[in-house]
């Protein structure tokens, strides 16, 4: 099957905080690309396609990268999120830290 995504995904398996509307939830990130990510569906997550979310990637105790995103897919067990524009440097930092990308 041919990949139809704009950006290739890299496998990741890390726990992050995801905050829809000010409520923080723990979730697992399964893969990430320059344009978005696949995130495990947080418990009690009541958001729909188009909802804004913040993803908090903790690099170490002194550094957290926050990415703004929009929900583009809600599945039974995961969300698809698309990163908002103008975060390229932070997205690349996340990919280096968590996916080993260059």
One Martini backbone bead per residue (centre of mass of N, CA, C, O) as a GRO file, in nm:
protein
  102
    1UNK     BB    1   0.095   0.036   0.024
    2UNK     BB    2   0.068   0.365  -0.029
    3UNK     BB    3   0.186   0.660   0.075
    4UNK     BB    4  -0.026   0.972   0.141
    5UNK     BB    5   0.144   1.149   0.295
    6UNK     BB    6   0.315   1.444   0.327
    7UNK     BB    7   0.463   1.307   0.577
    8UNK     BB    8   0.669   1.109   0.721
    9UNK     BB    9   0.659   0.868   0.959
   10UNK     BB   10   0.758   0.821   1.304
   11UNK     BB   11   0.825   0.618   1.543
   12UNK     BB   12   0.665   0.630   1.866
   13UNK     BB   13   0.698   0.590   2.244
   14UNK     BB   14   0.522   0.827   2.431
   15UNK     BB   15   0.446   1.030   2.699
   16UNK     BB   16   0.192   1.277   2.727
   17UNK     BB   17   0.043   1.587   2.725
   18UNK     BB   18  -0.305   1.671   2.674
   19UNK     BB   19  -0.483   1.988   2.591
   20UNK     BB   20  -0.818   2.039   2.614
   21UNK     BB   21  -0.939   2.321   2.726
   22UNK     BB   22  -0.733   2.293   2.999
   23UNK     BB   23  -0.730   1.980   2.999
   24UNK     BB   24  -0.538   1.725   3.132
   25UNK     BB   25  -0.381   1.447   2.952
   26UNK     BB   26  -0.280   1.134   2.909
   27UNK     BB   27  -0.064   1.015   2.634
   28UNK     BB   28   0.017   0.836   2.344
   29UNK     BB   29   0.275   0.834   2.112
   30UNK     BB   30   0.323   0.665   1.793
   31UNK     BB   31   0.350   0.912   1.584
   32UNK     BB   32   0.558   1.135   1.370
   33UNK     BB   33   0.560   1.450   1.197
   34UNK     BB   34   0.571   1.754   1.039
   35UNK     BB   35   0.229   1.754   1.042
   36UNK     BB   36   0.193   1.514   1.272
   37UNK     BB   37  -0.013   1.278   1.479
   38UNK     BB   38  -0.039   0.980   1.677
   39UNK     BB   39  -0.283   0.950   1.941
   40UNK     BB   40  -0.391   0.839   2.210
   41UNK     BB   41  -0.685   0.801   2.367
   42UNK     BB   42  -0.801   0.972   2.606
   43UNK     BB   43  -0.948   0.984   2.886
   44UNK     BB   44  -1.234   1.162   2.857
   45UNK     BB   45  -1.242   1.243   2.553
   46UNK     BB   46  -1.445   1.533   2.415
   47UNK     BB   47  -1.355   1.552   2.105
   48UNK     BB   48  -1.342   1.687   1.779
   49UNK     BB   49  -1.321   1.767   1.483
   50UNK     BB   50  -1.129   2.078   1.504
   51UNK     BB   51  -0.998   2.065   1.766
   52UNK     BB   52  -0.801   2.211   1.989
   53UNK     BB   53  -0.453   2.135   2.085
   54UNK     BB   54  -0.207   2.038   2.331
   55UNK     BB   55   0.138   1.932   2.323
   56UNK     BB   56   0.344   1.779   2.582
   57UNK     BB   57   0.695   1.759   2.561
   58UNK     BB   58   0.922   1.597   2.768
   59UNK     BB   59   1.263   1.614   2.775
   60UNK     BB   60   1.304   1.744   3.063
   61UNK     BB   61   1.287   1.907   3.364
   62UNK     BB   62   1.357   2.193   3.183
   63UNK     BB   63   1.191   2.071   2.917
   64UNK     BB   64   0.914   2.187   2.713
   65UNK     BB   65   0.720   2.100   2.434
   66UNK     BB   66   0.479   2.299   2.259
   67UNK     BB   67   0.204   2.190   2.058
   68UNK     BB   68  -0.003   2.295   1.813
   69UNK     BB   69  -0.334   2.158   1.735
   70UNK     BB   70  -0.554   1.950   1.528
   71UNK     BB   71  -0.824   1.763   1.495
   72UNK     BB   72  -0.869   1.508   1.219
   73UNK     BB   73  -0.907   1.237   1.403
   74UNK     BB   74  -1.147   0.990   1.536
   75UNK     BB   75  -1.100   0.699   1.698
   76UNK     BB   76  -1.128   0.441   1.906
   77UNK     BB   77  -0.785   0.470   2.004
   78UNK     BB   78  -0.738   0.751   1.837
   79UNK     BB   79  -0.558   1.036   1.717
   80UNK     BB   80  -0.550   1.290   1.474
   81UNK     BB   81  -0.296   1.535   1.423
   82UNK     BB   82  -0.244   1.878   1.330
   83UNK     BB   83  -0.016   2.100   1.286
   84UNK     BB   84   0.050   2.409   1.323
   85UNK     BB   85   0.183   2.670   1.209
   86UNK     BB   86   0.504   2.788   1.299
   87UNK     BB   87   0.670   2.495   1.431
   88UNK     BB   88   0.919   2.360   1.300
   89UNK     BB   89   1.144   2.362   1.518
   90UNK     BB   90   0.982   2.204   1.735
   91UNK     BB   91   0.922   1.954   1.564
   92UNK     BB   92   1.217   1.875   1.512
   93UNK     BB   93   1.288   1.843   1.809
   94UNK     BB   94   1.094   1.615   1.868
   95UNK     BB   95   1.207   1.419   1.655
   96UNK     BB   96   1.491   1.400   1.772
   97UNK     BB   97   1.412   1.308   2.067
   98UNK     BB   98   1.177   1.068   1.987
   99UNK     BB   99   1.273   0.957   1.670
  100UNK     BB  100   1.571   1.019   1.555
  101UNK     BB  101   1.567   1.260   1.380
  102UNK     BB  102   1.708   1.515   1.140
   0.00000   0.00000   0.00000
